[in-house]
């Protein structure tokens, strides 16, 4: 158990030992879902970066949220496919990235503006 759960983002739990790790994790999941919803509701939202400690549910939270709110989801796992970095070279222009992804993954449907 972490000595300082607040340092790791578990600030909603006053006593994690008493509540149990799962309950703390569920509270944290609701917090990230609220933040993702606020991001989505902002009409001028930009790409989002989700940071946190290992194994705290970042990927599953984002994938679950994406599946609930979007018709199509493209998930790139750089650990499993290090060659995906090619999508981001030689530049980071969104249109270029989308073009390289769709050229490599014809089944991926990327709709601008979503």
N, C-alpha and C positions, 0 to 999 in steps of 0.2 A: 504494500500500500504506500502511496506517495505521502511523504511527510507534509508537503505543502500543496494540496490539491488546487488551491487558488492559482498558484503559479502555472499550473497546467491547464487552466480554463474550467475547472470544476467548481467555480465559485457559487453555483446555485445550491451546493450541498453544504450544509453547516457541519454535518458529521457523517462523512462517507462510510465509516465503519458501521455506524448505526443503521443507515439507510440501505447499505449494500451497494456494491459497484454497479449492478445492473440498473438500479433506480437512478443513480447519478448519471449513468450513460444515457438513459432515457431523457432526463432533464436536459442534458447537453444537446441531444439530438433535436429536441424541440427548439432550443436556442438557435442552432444552425439553420433549422428549417425556417424560422422566423426571419433570420438574416437573409437567407436565399430568397424568400418571398418579397422582402423589402427591395432587394436588388432587382428582382423581376418586375415589380410594380413601378420602378423608376423608369420613366420613358426614355431617359437619356443614359441608361446603364451601359457600362463598358464591360469588357471581359473581367471576370472575377478570379481572384487568386484565393484559394482556401489553404491555410497553413495550420499546422498543429502537430502534436507529437505523433509518433508512429502508432498505428493500430488503434486509433481513437474513433474511427468511423467516418473519416472525411470522404473517402471514395464512395462508400455505400450511401451516405447521406446525399451526396451530389447526384449520384446515378438514380437513386430513388426519386429525388425531386425532379430531375430531368424527365424521367419516364412518366411522372404524373402530369407534367406541364407541357411537354413537347411531343409532337407526333413522331419525330425522328431524333435519335440520339446517336452521335458518333463518339465512341469512347476509345481513346488512344492510350494504351498501356506501354509506357516507355521502358519499363523493366522487362516486360516480356518481348517487346519489339524495339530494341534500341535503334533500329534503322528508321523508325518514324521521325527521328530528328531531321531527316531529309525534307520533311514538309516545311520546315522553318528556315531553310537556307535556299537561296542566297540572301533572302530578305524576310522581313517580318510584316509585309503588307498583307492585310487580311484577304484581299482578293487573290493574291498570289498563293497564300496558304490554302485557301479553299480550292483553287484550281489544282494544286498539287495533290491534295487529299482526294478530290473526286476523280482525278486521273488514275490514281493508284487503287482506289476503292470505288468502282463504278456503281455499286449498290448503295453507296452513301449519298443520301439526298440532303444537301445543305441549302437551306432557304435563307437568303439574306434578310436581315432585319429581325431575326429571331434570336 
